[in-house]
Amino acid sequence: MPVKASDIKLLEEYIEKGWEFHIIDMLHDLKPFEIAELIEALDEESRGKFFLLLDVDTASDVIAELSSETRDDILDDISDTDLARIVADMDSDDAADLVGDLHEERAERVLAAMSPKESSDIKSLLKYPEDTAGGIMQRELIYALPGATVDEVIARIRQLYSDIDNIHMVYVVDNKGVLVGTVPLVHLILSKTETTISQIMDVDPVTVPVKMDQEDVAQLFRKYDRVVMPVVDDEGVLLGRITVDDIVDIIDEEATEDMFMLAGAEEDLLTSSIMKNASTRIPWLFVCWLGGVLTTFLIRGFEPKMGHILGIAAFMPIILGMGGNVAAQSVALIVRGIATGVSNTMNFKEIVGKQIGVGLLLGVMYGIMLGGIAFVIYPEDPRMSIVVGLAILNSMALAAFLGTALPIFFYKVGKDPAVASGPFVTTAMDLIGVASYLGIAVVLIL
């Protein structure tokens, strides 16, 4: 449920007057993400005061739900000791993300204020890049030796349940810590108490390499339809686990990143300064500007031969516009297909061929329609209808090819395929579209 303006106003009044009991009573039935929404809606000064009223358990859940900007505002008002308590109460993956965002000196102070075991877990996660399996995994899990009985493992779960969220699986390891099997919780519950874990474990579990990119991890979860997966090193040693809530965050993050790239930006510019917005867009817009300049000179090159034919210029916007739309749609389909893994399972030649076929089909349909309009407008020169019909057919087929081939090319060379969307496809379509249109006109009319 969205935060109400009346709730924000009331909360600000409580904070200003220092009515702590009223604030605590107001938060009594709220979930962590609802409290986070309230904090996001407050001004910078009120956020810190409000957050300091939360108990450690609540604060550790809420801080993981906050945006980085709001979290930075709050962290300035929290002492290193209090922050260490909050970090110690968080899941290790969230704790590592928070500590990793701190300045190096403060991160060291916070880790020093924690117990050796707690700080060791976080340090072990911080050594992995944040966009890999190691960077998103959490250390909290239930493990057992193959010889342990069901009764013993259930007793261990009862002992650790309050410290580990979302227990779906028991991981079976040998004496060296190598993962040798998994036991879903439901199998554990349904088995006899004296049964050993080795008798009911899955001996061929699907694992995630610790260095795997987070986007590929999301593909694994989608492929195998899992809610949790173990993370192992090159020797198969169990290092941690990744749960589906982290995958949802990754999918959202990757989709957001792709949308920014489609818009010609590599980061969220909505909350950035004017200078940051402008400086980020300048390189990509320069590509479009350069393409426009080249297109202008290209048109001038045809001017001596066709400067007197106004009709050709009249149809240029619709021909280029339709081609641009087809290109943008093709880019969106391919980028989405690569992101979801659909394109990876198909032959890229087949994909390109199919999209060219779509472009040709659409081009024929709209070419006939536009050619008919040209014939009505210029009945004295039927060649005009042929020119515009062929031009839009050519433009849409080329657009489908470029909109498909460029993202695939970027993907093959290890670049984000979303980059190919705006500047490169648009510039290429302007140049090729104008050249082919005027070329057809020169051949058939002049």
Buried (B, 14 or more C-beta within 10 A) or exposed (E): EEBEEEBBEBBBEBBEEEEEEBBEEBBEEBEBEBBBBBBBBBEEEBBBBBBBBBEEEBBBBBBBBBEEEBBEBBBEBBEBEBBBBBBBBBBBBBBBBBBEEBEEEEBBBBBEBBEEEBBEBBEBBBEBEBBBBBBBBBBBBBBBBBEBBBEBBBEBBEEEEEEBEBBBBBBBBBEEBBBBBBBBBEBBEEBEEEBBBBEBBBEEBEBBBBBBBBBBBBBBBEEEEBEBBBBBBEEBBBBBBBBBBBBEEBBEBBEEBBBBBBBBBBEEBEEBEEEEBEEBBEEBBEBBEEBEEBBEEBBEEBEEEBEEBEBBEBBBEBBBBBBBBBBBBBBBBBBBBBBBBEBEEEEBEEBBEBBBEBBBBBBBEBBEEBBEBBBEBBEEBEEBBBBBBBBBBBBBBBBBBBBBBBBBBBBEEEEBBBBBBBBBBBBBBBBBBBBBBBEBBBEEBE
